[in-house]
Amino acid sequence: MLHSQDYAIKITNPNSDKEILLKPTDRIRLKTIANKKVSGRFQISKEGVITIRNRKILLKDVIKIKRNPMALAILTSSCTIYSGSVLAAAFVLIGALNSQNSLLWLAIPTFGAAIYTGIKSPNLLKGYKKDKGWEYEIVPFSE
């Protein structure tokens, strides 16, 4: 039986002795020194290069990493779009029943903002920033 060894990202904070291990099957969202944001499943080479969606990023250039599970992204997106649609429909209904055109105008930006926020998929999980004392390291990982 052939067994290959993958690499994982170990995130540690020496101040609080906390340690997080991100496996290659996890979805992450990261931010680089050049202010580029990339999210998705990652792969790591031993040389410290993280590959996400065919983009190669050096681990030393990463300033923030956070988990980005698919289920959470779908849930937050759908809830945001649904609640914005309901709120916009409520503005339209109340405006139509009360003959107040001002409430009808509130429906347009509300619906637009809900769709934009839903597409951007807000991630409410904690991020691990270098400037907050978190350190990133590539370690061997085998399941």
N, C-alpha and C positions, 0 to 999 in steps of 0.2 A: 504494500500500500504506500503510495507516494503522498507525502505530507509536506505541503509548502508552508513557509512561514511568512506571515504578513507583518506589517508594522502598524502601530497604533500611536495616537497622540496622548501623551500623559501631561495633564495640566496640574501643576502644584502651586500652592501658596505657602511659602516658608513661614509667614507670619501666623497663619492659622492652622498649619499642618493638615490642610485639606488636600485631597488628591482625587482627580477625575480622570477616567480613562475613556477615550473616544475610540471605538472600534472602527475598522474600515467599512463596516456595513451601516454605520450611523450617518444620518444626514446632518450636516453642519452649515452654519452661515458664518463667514469670516470677513474681516475688514483688514485691508493692508495699509502700509505706510502711505501709499499713493492714493488713499481714500477709495480704493476699488472694493466693491462688495460682491461676493460670490457665494452661492449656496448650492447645496446638493450633496450627493454621496461622494466620498473622497477616497483617493488611493494615495499611498505614500511610498516613496522610494527611500532607500537607506541614506541617500545623500541629503535628505532634508527637503525634498521637493514634494509639495502636495499638489495633486491633480484633481480638479473639480471641473466637470464639463469641458474637458480638453484644454483647460487653462492651467498652466504650471505656475505655482507660487512657491517661493522659498519660505520655509517656516520662520526664518529670521525676519522676514518682511511683514509678518502677521502681527497686528496690534490688538485684535479682538477675535475671540472664537465663542460661538454659542451653539448649542444643540438646536436643530430645526426639524423636529419629527413631522412626517407627512400628515399623520392624523391630526395633529394640532393645527397645522397650516390649513387643512381642509375645513376643520371645525370653525376656526376663527374667521376664515374668509366667508363661509356660507352664513354664519350667524351675523356678521357685519352687513353683508348685502341684504339679508332677509330683514333685519331690524331697520335698516335704512329705507327699504322699500315700504315696509309697514308704516313708518313715520311719514314718508312722503305721501302715501295714500291717505293717511289720516289728515294731513294738511289739506289735501285736495278735497276730501269729504267735508271737513269742517268749514273750509272756505266756501264750498258750494252751498252748504246748508245755511250759512250765515250771510251769504252774499258779500263776503269780504274778500276782495281780490288780493289783498296783501298776503293772506295766508297761502293763496295759490302760488305766489311768487317764491315762497319759502320752500315749496316742494321741489323745485328744480335743483337748487344747490344741495339740498339734503340728499336727494337721490344720487346726484353726481358724486358727492363726497363719500357716500356709502359704497358706491361701486368702486371708486378709486381706492379706498381703504381696503376693501375686500380683495381687490386684485393685488395690492402690495403685500398682502398676507402679513399682518403684524405678528411678531414673535414676542410673546410675553415672558419667555424664559430668561434666566439670568445669563449675562455675558461675562466672559473671563477676559479682562483687559490687562495688558502688560503694565500699564501705568498704575494699576491697582495692586501690583505685586505678584500677579500670576506669571508663571514661567511655563513655557512649552518645551516638550522634549519628545523625540521619536524613540519608541521602545519596541522591541520585538513582541509580537503577539501571535499566539496560535490558539485556535479554538479546540 
